[in-house]
Amino acid sequence: MGEWPHPATGGGRAVVVLDVNETLSDMAPLGRRFADLGLDPALARAWFAGVLRDGFALTAAGGDARFAAIAEAELRRLLDAAAPGHDAGAAVAHVLGGFATLGVHPDVPGGIAALADAGHRVVTLSNGAAAVAERLLAEAGVRDRVEACLSVEAAGAWKPARAAYLHAARACGVAPGDMTMVAVHPWDIDGAVRAGLRTVWISRDGAAYPPHFRPPGRTARGLDALAPLES
């Protein structure tokens, strides 16, 4: 355990690591931002998938870029193709401004509170900026139940790279095996398993888990179905 120094606070309790985008945040309203521009709301999903694709590609190649920078560039590319007559700057600002209005899924506040009440340390780990998680949790009334909001910006690698999860372990002062990653994205679960974390996959719609990824240790329909987790 010498490689994993323990912080002054937090003790030896198991750490629950929550993904942010889509796991905590309900990103469906972003589709309405595209509709405001006269575009298909489904473009919101295509855009977000493109952001992840480029972030993953840079990490795989040994590069690095912040989520916000990739999000803006990918959005400009998409809007140039789908809506060439729009004021690009205003359109980009309108869509990206939607992130500041997103709320959490209904199961999130109670789920986080239950995990904290059960004695778990709770942190978030996002491929985006920590400030996004800070705002989401504060507006949901549970920021005080979360120990830290972590970002891969400090790791220099996006999830699902091993370095991202090991950064979180070091930040929390525990070994990877003492952490449980909770996410809606199978690729996040797969990366966490490979990094030595325990995992819970959130499948709110009951979809099947992709067989080409390493399976989660547990599946749940929402965060409010987690506590207590095994220590």
Beta strands, then each sheet from edge to edge (+ up, - down):
strand 1: 15-18
strand 2: 121-126
strand 3: 148-151
strand 4: 179-183
strand 5: 198-202
strand 6: 218-220
sheet 1: 3+ 2+ 1+ 4+ 5+ 6+
end
